[in-house]
Amino acid sequence: SQTIHQWPATLVQPVGSPLSLECTVEGTSNPNLYWYRQAAGRGLQLLFYSVGIGQISSEVPQNLSASRPQDRQFILSSKKLLLSDSGFYLCAWKPGRTYEQYFGPGTRLTVT
Amino acid sequence: EDKVVQSPLSLVVHEGDTVTLNCSYEVTNFRSLLWYKQEKKAPTFLFMLTSSGIEKKSGRLSSILDKKELSSILNITATQTGDSAIYLCAVEAGAGGTSYGKLTFGQGTILTVHP
């Protein structure tokens, strides 16, 4: 069966520090991968998606970037965090021929 | 720009009540509408509705897609405290395989069920 992992689970970082969040999927190959941010327990905003290794599409201009160095690995990064980057970051994957996405456990980021 | 709106934003009921959550959408080239339940961390998938599957049911939960009204409802009968969660509606849109599975989410409905 397929599983999705995210780490760390929680993170507190000062303004101006770098960020690296990691997401990996097991038990599948060539999944579509997605990064979302959720503010204040409300709806999810799509940040990045990837349909293959090295292929990244950004949905909103922001202080963040994403990379997919391996088929089942998706990384969210920032060189210098802003207070507004605080939130709950969720990674999701989708099997190629289905509509539904499956979410990882998320990372709660607090920028101080 | 694709848009998904959920109502109400929050709802408080007692165990045994029946609730109806609403989701409306304005998108170009609708492909599917999905419902998720989020308790503390990851949203969990409930239902997917498409043009070829406009009604789904699982236990006390059911959902209907109204393509004419561009909306969907999620019904929960005989609510339990374990139904307390954020319910998220999302829509995938895009023509000819260009959506890449991108979902546009509504704001969510926070459901609280009291014993």
Interface residues (C-beta under 8 A of the other chain):
Chain A: N32 Y34 Y36 G41 R42 G43 L44 Q45 L46 Y49 V51 S57 E59 L90 K94 Y99 E100 Q101 Y102 F103 G104 P105 G106
Chain B: V4 Q6 R31 S32 L34 Y36 K41 A42 P43 T44 F45 M48 T50 I86 L88 A90 E92 Y100 G101 K102 L103 T104 F105 G106 Q107 G108 I110
